[in-house]
Amino acid sequence: MVHYYVSKVRHVSQKPSLCVNCGKYDLKDDAVLATTGSSEKYADYVPSTLCLSCETLMIITPHPGAVVGINHSIGNQVTIRDN
């Protein structure tokens, strides 16, 4: 089991090749399951990329103001850090 930490959440319009926060390449695709939607009942999963260096979760969505839900994927855990 892997435990991931998220300190920041950023919306991006396309899959990043490097972190939008720190500029590093230490990225993990879909380490965290992210959802967007008007409510939990009407949420859809969207791709995400987590920077393992600075713990920034980049949600890939064309809707920058979308409500985001964060869940752990099977066999993993996720903790949201309060900075």
C-alpha positions in Angstrom: 0.0 0.0 0.0 1.2 3.5 -0.8 0.3 6.6 1.2 0.1 9.8 -0.8 -0.1 13.3 0.6 -1.8 16.3 -1.0 -0.9 19.9 0.1 -2.2 21.9 -2.8 -4.8 21.4 -5.5 -4.6 23.1 -8.9 -6.8 22.9 -11.9 -5.0 22.4 -15.3 -6.6 22.2 -18.7 -4.3 19.4 -20.0 -1.9 16.7 -18.7 1.2 18.4 -17.3 4.7 17.3 -18.2 6.1 19.0 -15.1 4.6 20.3 -11.9 2.8 23.7 -12.2 3.8 24.5 -8.7 7.5 23.6 -8.3 8.5 22.8 -11.9 9.8 19.2 -11.1 9.2 16.1 -13.1 8.4 13.8 -10.2 4.8 13.1 -11.3 2.5 10.2 -10.6 -0.7 9.9 -12.8 -3.9 9.0 -11.1 -2.4 8.3 -7.8 -5.4 10.0 -6.3 -8.9 9.6 -7.7 -10.4 13.0 -8.4 -14.1 13.8 -9.2 -15.8 16.9 -10.4 -19.5 17.6 -10.5 -22.4 19.5 -9.1 -22.8 17.0 -6.2 -21.4 13.7 -5.0 -24.3 11.9 -6.7 -23.6 13.5 -10.1 -19.8 13.5 -9.9 -17.5 12.1 -12.7 -14.0 10.9 -12.3 -11.4 13.1 -14.0 -7.7 12.4 -14.6 -5.2 13.8 -12.1 -1.5 14.0 -11.7 0.3 14.3 -8.3 3.7 15.9 -7.8 5.5 13.7 -5.3 8.0 16.5 -4.6 5.7 19.3 -3.5 2.5 17.3 -3.0 0.5 19.3 -5.5 -2.5 17.5 -7.0 -3.2 18.7 -10.6 -6.8 18.1 -11.6 -7.1 17.8 -15.4 -10.4 19.6 -16.3 -11.5 22.2 -18.8 -13.7 23.7 -16.0 -11.3 25.7 -13.6 -14.1 26.5 -11.1 -15.3 22.9 -10.8 -16.0 21.4 -7.4 -13.5 18.7 -6.7 -13.7 15.5 -4.7 -10.6 13.6 -3.7 -10.6 9.9 -2.9 -7.9 7.2 -2.5 -7.5 4.6 -5.2 -7.7 0.9 -4.4 -4.8 -0.3 -2.2 -3.7 3.3 -1.6 -4.3 6.0 1.0 -4.5 9.7 0.7 -4.1 12.4 3.3 -4.8 16.1 2.7 -2.3 18.3 4.6 -3.5 21.6 6.0 -0.7 24.1 5.4 
